[in-house]
Amino acid sequence: DEIPKAIKASQIFLACLSAKSANKQGYIQRELRIALDTLGEMLPGTIFFIPMRLEECEIPDLRLAEVSLNLRDIHRLDYWEEDGFEQLERAIGYQFKLEPEEPKQLLSVFNFEVVGVNAKGEQIRKESKQSQYFREDLGKGITLEMAAIPGGTFLMGTEDEEIERLVKKFNWEGFRRERSQHKVTIQPFFMGKYPITQAQWQAIASRTDLKVKQDLDFKPAYFKYRPDSDRRPVEQVNWYDAIEFCARLSKLTVREYRLPSEAEWEYACRAGTTTPFYFGETITGELANYNASNTYADEPNGEYRNETTPVGQFPPNAFGLYDMHGNVREWCADTWHDNYDGAPTDGSVWIENGNDNRSPLRGGSWGYNPTYCRSAIRYDYYFRRVNRINNYGFRVACVFGRTL
């Protein structure tokens, strides 16, 4: 069959989609699947698959579980827009300027130390680690560091027995949102080493030439007047603000950036651990920024800072990610679901049958008790996508092979 061979040998696959062709069964969707499969095998930074809508139409829901790809996840071009041709020209031009490189040449290595504690908050382990990352230049001396997250399978959520123990101990029914515990397989991806900082936010929000759908407040943060505000997480940004930031970042870098799925976030937070926190059985005020005047296990009471802190101030997890417990809560891409019944097992963004007015927030914050900073904790309450609160932040993901 010459068509599959030609797709696999091509440098760019441009999928021109119209209302008539987008959902047409047969050879069109077959070729799209072949292109998706090829895309999943490619290195980050490689332009290959460009979905281009010629008119308003719905992108086909084509999912390849084995490479954790969905056609709808790929950054598309809308050719009818004013800058449609310019976007296409830039994407194609970028592809032919790339020189073949091995993965080791694309990534740098960083070293760090991880610590572990027992239920009393006493340090029982200290270990040297290293991971890979790449750095994006956002302009004016501002950079974004993206850590490589290895693929793997993990148990997402919390087992029923532990849920009932937590409900009884803390008198809160919300822990039941963490069921049913289930296996999820995650493909390799990149994740921000830190939550997006105020300096990084301003670097992108100020680029009105990159605007995709909406304007962005240049300085939305409540804690913007602190001397070290540039290094603190941006907050008071809603889900739509974060989506716009990712879209602008994608245009600037010619890579696909997005919010992580809820499964990707928990996998990255746990970093191979199965304990309530990646530090172990509990956390302390010396390990994270949260309301440490309250306790989770047998650790002593600590400091309640009552504000954000500069990113990277506390020890990272085994993947080299900082501030996954506390500081700011982090938006995920999914729509909200009250439990994991029917959740994807491939780590993809979960949209179907959810509440599209709400999205999960993960990780706890500077104002939260340790109970609500656990790796598995899920929030909903009234946390709608339009809300802007001074402990709402986010970090970005960039997936292997999914580039513009």
C-alpha positions as CSV (number, residue, x, y, z in Angstrom):
1,D,0.0,0.0,0.0
2,E,1.8,3.2,-1.2
3,I,-0.3,5.7,0.8
4,P,0.8,4.5,4.3
5,K,4.4,4.3,3.0
6,A,4.2,7.9,1.7
7,I,2.7,9.2,5.0
8,K,5.5,7.5,7.1
9,A,8.1,9.0,4.8
10,S,6.8,12.5,4.7
11,Q,8.2,15.4,6.8
12,I,4.8,17.1,7.1
13,F,1.2,15.7,7.1
14,L,-1.2,18.6,6.4
15,A,-4.8,17.4,7.1
16,C,-7.2,19.8,5.4
17,L,-10.6,19.4,7.1
18,S,-14.0,20.6,6.0
19,A,-17.4,20.0,7.5
20,K,-18.0,17.3,4.9
21,S,-14.6,15.5,5.2
22,A,-14.0,15.8,8.9
23,N,-16.3,13.0,9.9
24,K,-16.3,10.9,6.7
25,Q,-15.6,7.3,7.4
26,G,-13.2,5.1,5.4
27,Y,-9.9,6.0,3.8
28,I,-9.8,9.5,5.2
29,Q,-9.9,8.4,8.8
30,R,-7.6,5.5,8.0
31,E,-4.9,7.9,6.7
32,L,-5.4,10.2,9.7
33,R,-4.8,7.3,12.0
34,I,-1.6,6.3,10.2
35,A,-0.4,9.9,10.5
36,L,-1.3,9.9,14.2
37,D,0.7,6.7,14.7
38,T,3.7,8.1,13.0
39,L,3.5,11.3,15.0
40,G,3.5,9.4,18.3
41,E,6.9,7.9,17.4
42,M,8.6,11.3,16.8
43,L,10.8,13.4,19.0
44,P,9.6,16.6,20.7
45,G,10.3,19.7,18.7
46,T,9.4,18.0,15.4
47,I,6.6,19.4,13.3
48,F,4.7,16.7,11.5
49,F,0.9,16.7,11.9
50,I,-0.9,19.9,11.1
51,P,-4.7,19.7,11.2
52,M,-6.0,22.7,9.2
53,R,-9.7,23.5,9.2
54,L,-10.8,25.1,6.0
55,E,-14.1,26.1,7.6
56,E,-15.9,25.8,10.9
57,C,-16.2,22.1,11.7
58,E,-15.7,19.6,14.5
59,I,-12.3,17.8,14.7
60,P,-12.8,14.0,14.5
61,D,-12.5,12.2,17.8
62,L,-9.7,9.8,16.7
63,R,-7.8,8.3,19.7
64,L,-4.8,6.0,19.6
65,A,-4.4,4.6,23.1
66,E,-1.1,2.9,22.5
67,V,0.6,6.3,21.9
68,S,-1.8,8.4,24.1
69,L,-2.8,10.6,21.2
70,N,-6.1,12.2,20.2
71,L,-6.5,14.2,17.0
72,R,-8.4,16.8,19.0
73,D,-5.3,17.4,21.3
74,I,-3.1,18.5,18.5
75,H,-2.8,22.3,17.9
76,R,-4.8,23.1,14.8
77,L,-4.8,25.9,12.3
78,D,-8.0,27.7,11.2
79,Y,-7.1,28.7,7.7
80,W,-10.0,31.1,7.3
81,E,-8.7,33.3,10.0
82,E,-6.9,36.5,9.1
83,D,-3.5,35.1,10.0
84,G,-4.2,31.5,8.9
85,F,-1.8,31.5,6.0
86,E,0.9,33.2,8.2
87,Q,0.5,30.4,10.8
88,L,0.8,27.7,8.2
89,E,3.8,29.4,6.6
90,R,5.6,29.7,9.9
91,A,4.9,26.0,10.8
92,I,6.1,24.7,7.5
93,G,9.1,27.0,7.6
94,Y,10.1,25.9,11.0
95,Q,10.1,22.2,10.0
96,F,12.6,22.6,7.2
97,K,14.9,24.7,9.4
98,L,15.3,21.8,11.9
99,E,18.4,19.6,11.6
100,P,18.2,16.0,12.7
101,E,19.4,15.6,16.3
102,E,19.5,12.7,18.8
103,P,17.4,13.1,22.0
104,K,20.5,13.5,24.1
105,Q,21.4,16.7,22.1
106,L,18.0,18.1,22.6
107,L,17.9,17.9,26.4
108,S,20.1,19.0,29.2
109,V,20.6,17.3,32.6
110,F,19.9,18.8,36.0
111,N,20.8,17.4,39.5
112,F,18.7,17.6,42.6
113,E,18.0,16.0,45.9
114,V,14.8,14.4,47.1
115,V,13.9,13.8,50.8
116,G,11.5,11.4,52.5
117,V,9.9,11.7,55.9
118,N,8.0,9.4,58.3
119,A,4.6,10.0,59.8
120,K,6.2,12.2,62.5
121,G,7.7,14.5,59.7
122,E,11.2,13.2,60.5
123,Q,13.6,12.9,57.6
124,I,14.4,9.3,56.9
125,R,15.8,9.5,53.4
126,K,17.8,11.8,51.3
127,E,18.8,10.8,47.8
128,S,20.6,12.5,44.8
129,K,18.7,12.4,41.5
130,Q,19.1,13.7,38.0
131,S,16.6,14.3,35.2
132,Q,16.5,15.9,31.8
133,Y,14.9,19.1,30.7
134,F,14.9,21.7,28.0
135,R,14.6,25.5,28.3
136,E,12.3,27.7,26.3
137,D,13.3,31.3,25.7
138,L,10.3,33.6,26.4
139,G,12.2,36.8,25.6
140,K,13.8,39.6,27.7
141,G,15.8,37.1,29.7
142,I,12.8,35.1,30.8
143,T,12.9,31.3,30.3
144,L,10.7,28.3,31.0
145,E,12.2,25.0,32.1
146,M,10.4,21.8,31.1
147,A,11.3,18.6,32.8
148,A,11.1,15.2,31.0
149,I,8.6,12.9,32.6
150,P,9.2,9.2,31.8
151,G,6.3,7.1,30.8
152,G,4.9,4.4,33.1
153,T,1.8,2.9,34.7
154,F,0.5,3.9,38.1
155,L,-2.6,3.5,40.4
156,M,-4.6,6.7,40.2
157,G,-6.9,7.6,43.0
158,T,-7.3,6.1,46.5
159,E,-8.3,2.7,47.6
160,D,-11.7,2.4,49.3
161,E,-10.4,1.4,52.7
162,E,-8.1,4.5,52.9
163,I,-10.9,6.7,51.7
164,E,-13.2,5.6,54.5
165,R,-10.4,6.1,57.0
166,L,-9.9,9.7,55.8
167,V,-13.7,10.4,55.8
168,K,-13.9,9.3,59.4
169,K,-10.8,11.1,60.6
170,F,-11.3,14.4,58.8
171,N,-15.1,14.3,58.6
172,W,-15.2,15.2,54.9
173,E,-17.1,13.3,52.2
174,G,-15.1,14.8,49.4
175,F,-12.4,12.1,49.7
176,R,-14.9,9.8,47.9
177,R,-14.2,11.7,44.7
178,E,-10.9,9.8,44.6
179,R,-12.6,6.5,43.8
180,S,-12.4,4.1,42.1
181,Q,-8.6,3.5,42.2
182,H,-7.5,2.4,38.7
183,K,-4.5,1.7,36.6
184,V,-3.4,4.4,34.1
185,T,-0.6,4.2,31.6
186,I,1.1,7.5,30.8
187,Q,3.3,8.2,27.8
188,P,6.4,10.3,28.2
189,F,5.9,14.0,28.2
190,F,7.4,17.3,29.5
191,M,6.0,19.2,32.4
192,G,7.0,22.6,33.8
193,K,9.5,22.2,36.7
194,Y,7.6,25.0,38.5
195,P,4.1,26.6,38.4
196,I,4.1,29.4,35.8
197,T,5.6,32.4,37.5
198,Q,4.5,36.0,37.3
199,A,7.5,36.9,35.2
200,Q,6.7,34.1,32.7
201,W,3.0,35.1,32.7
202,Q,3.9,38.7,31.9
203,A,6.3,37.6,29.1
204,I,3.4,35.9,27.3
205,A,0.5,38.1,28.3
206,S,2.3,41.2,27.0
207,R,2.6,39.6,23.5
208,T,-0.7,40.8,22.1
209,D,0.6,39.8,18.7
210,L,0.3,36.2,19.8
211,K,-3.4,36.6,20.9
212,V,-5.5,33.6,20.0
213,K,-9.0,34.1,21.6
214,Q,-8.9,36.6,24.4
215,D,-6.9,39.4,26.1
216,L,-4.9,38.6,29.2
217,D,-4.4,40.8,32.2
218,F,-0.7,41.7,32.3
219,K,-0.4,41.6,36.1
220,P,-3.4,39.6,37.6
221,A,-1.6,38.3,40.7
222,Y,-2.8,39.3,44.2
223,F,0.8,39.0,45.5
224,K,2.3,41.1,42.7
225,Y,3.7,43.8,44.9
226,R,6.1,41.6,46.9
227,P,9.9,42.3,46.2
228,D,10.3,38.8,44.8
229,S,7.0,38.7,42.9
230,D,8.6,37.8,39.6
231,R,9.6,34.4,41.0
232,R,6.3,33.7,42.7
233,P,3.6,31.7,40.9
234,V,1.0,33.7,39.0
235,E,-2.4,33.4,40.6
236,Q,-5.9,34.9,40.1
237,V,-6.0,33.3,36.6
238,N,-8.9,31.3,35.5
239,W,-9.0,28.2,33.3
240,Y,-9.7,30.2,30.2
241,D,-6.7,32.5,31.0
242,A,-4.5,29.4,31.3
243,I,-5.7,28.0,28.0
244,E,-5.0,31.3,26.2
245,F,-1.5,31.3,27.8
246,C,-0.8,27.8,26.4
247,A,-2.1,28.8,23.0
248,R,0.1,31.9,22.8
249,L,3.1,29.9,24.1
250,S,2.4,27.3,21.3
251,K,2.5,30.0,18.7
252,L,5.7,31.5,20.1
253,T,7.6,28.3,20.3
254,V,6.0,26.3,17.5
255,R,5.5,23.4,20.0
256,E,2.2,22.3,21.4
257,Y,1.7,23.4,25.0
258,R,-1.4,22.7,27.0
259,L,-2.6,22.1,30.5
260,P,-1.9,18.6,31.8
261,S,-4.6,16.1,32.0
262,E,-5.7,15.2,35.6
263,A,-4.1,11.8,35.2
264,E,-0.8,13.3,33.9
265,W,-0.8,15.7,36.8
266,E,-1.2,13.0,39.5
267,Y,1.3,10.7,37.8
268,A,3.8,13.5,37.7
269,C,3.1,14.5,41.3
270,R,3.5,11.0,42.7
271,A,6.7,10.4,40.7
272,G,6.6,6.7,41.5
273,T,5.4,7.0,45.1
274,T,2.2,5.5,46.5
275,T,2.2,7.4,49.8
276,P,-0.2,10.4,50.5
277,F,2.6,12.8,49.6
278,Y,5.7,12.4,47.4
279,F,7.7,13.1,50.6
280,G,6.1,10.1,52.3
281,E,3.4,9.7,55.0
282,T,3.0,13.4,55.7
283,I,4.5,16.9,54.9
284,T,5.8,19.7,57.1
285,G,6.2,23.4,56.7
286,E,9.8,22.9,55.8
287,L,8.9,20.9,52.8
288,A,6.0,22.8,51.3
289,N,4.0,26.1,51.5
290,Y,0.6,25.3,53.0
291,N,-1.2,26.0,56.2
292,A,1.2,24.0,58.4
293,S,-0.6,25.2,61.6
294,N,-2.7,22.1,60.9
295,T,-1.4,18.6,60.8
296,Y,-2.0,15.5,58.7
297,A,-0.4,12.7,60.7
298,D,1.9,12.9,63.7
299,E,4.1,15.8,62.5
300,P,4.5,18.9,64.7
301,N,2.6,22.1,63.8
302,G,4.5,24.5,61.6
303,E,4.3,28.0,60.1
304,Y,1.3,29.3,58.2
305,R,2.9,31.8,55.7
306,N,-0.5,33.1,54.5
307,E,0.9,33.9,51.0
308,T,2.7,32.4,48.0
309,T,6.4,31.8,48.0
310,P,9.0,31.9,45.2
311,V,8.9,28.7,43.2
312,G,11.7,26.1,43.8
313,Q,12.1,27.1,47.4
314,F,11.2,23.6,48.7
315,P,12.6,20.1,47.8
316,P,11.3,18.6,44.5
317,N,9.9,15.1,43.8
318,A,11.8,12.3,42.1
319,F,10.9,13.7,38.6
320,G,12.5,17.0,39.5
321,L,9.2,18.9,39.9
322,Y,8.8,21.6,42.5
323,D,5.8,22.9,44.4
324,M,3.4,20.1,43.5
325,H,2.2,20.2,47.1
326,G,1.0,23.6,48.2
327,N,1.8,27.2,47.0
328,V,-1.0,27.4,44.3
329,R,-3.6,25.0,43.1
330,E,-3.1,24.0,39.5
331,W,-5.7,23.8,36.7
332,C,-6.0,20.6,34.7
333,A,-7.4,20.4,31.2
334,D,-10.2,17.9,31.9
335,T,-13.9,18.7,32.5
336,W,-15.0,17.9,36.1
337,H,-16.3,14.4,36.9
338,D,-17.5,13.4,40.4
339,N,-15.5,10.2,40.4
340,Y,-13.3,8.1,38.1
341,D,-16.1,5.8,36.7
342,G,-15.4,5.6,33.0
343,A,-12.2,7.5,33.1
344,P,-9.6,7.0,30.3
345,T,-6.8,4.6,31.2
346,D,-4.3,6.1,28.7
347,G,-3.7,9.4,30.5
348,S,-5.6,11.5,28.0
349,V,-7.7,14.6,28.8
350,W,-11.1,13.4,30.0
351,I,-13.9,15.5,28.4
352,E,-16.8,13.1,27.8
353,N,-19.8,13.3,30.1
354,G,-18.2,15.9,32.3
355,N,-19.3,19.3,33.6
356,D,-17.8,21.7,31.2
357,N,-18.3,24.7,33.5
358,R,-15.7,23.2,35.9
359,S,-12.3,21.7,35.7
360,P,-10.1,19.9,38.4
361,L,-7.7,21.9,40.5
362,R,-4.8,19.9,42.0
363,G,-2.1,20.1,44.5
364,G,-3.3,22.3,47.4
365,S,-2.2,25.8,48.1
366,W,-0.6,28.2,50.6
367,G,-3.9,28.6,52.4
368,Y,-4.9,24.9,52.5
369,N,-4.5,22.3,55.3
370,P,-2.2,19.4,54.5
371,T,-5.1,17.0,54.0
372,Y,-6.0,19.0,50.9
373,C,-2.5,19.0,49.5
374,R,-2.2,15.2,49.0
375,S,-1.2,13.7,45.6
376,A,-4.7,12.2,45.1
377,I,-6.8,15.1,46.3
378,R,-9.5,16.4,43.9
379,Y,-11.4,19.7,44.2
380,D,-14.6,20.9,42.8
381,Y,-17.0,22.8,45.2
382,Y,-17.9,26.0,43.3
383,F,-14.5,26.1,41.4
384,R,-15.8,27.1,38.0
385,R,-13.6,27.7,35.0
386,V,-14.3,31.4,35.1
387,N,-13.2,31.9,38.8
388,R,-10.1,33.9,39.5
389,I,-8.8,33.4,43.1
390,N,-5.5,34.2,44.7
391,N,-4.5,30.5,45.0
392,Y,-5.4,29.4,41.5
393,G,-2.4,28.9,39.2
394,F,-1.2,26.3,36.7
395,R,1.8,24.7,35.1
396,V,2.1,23.6,31.5
397,A,2.7,20.3,29.7
398,C,4.3,19.6,26.3
399,V,3.8,16.1,24.9
400,F,6.3,14.0,23.0
401,G,5.5,14.2,19.3
402,R,2.6,16.6,19.7
403,T,4.1,19.7,18.2
404,L,2.9,22.3,15.8
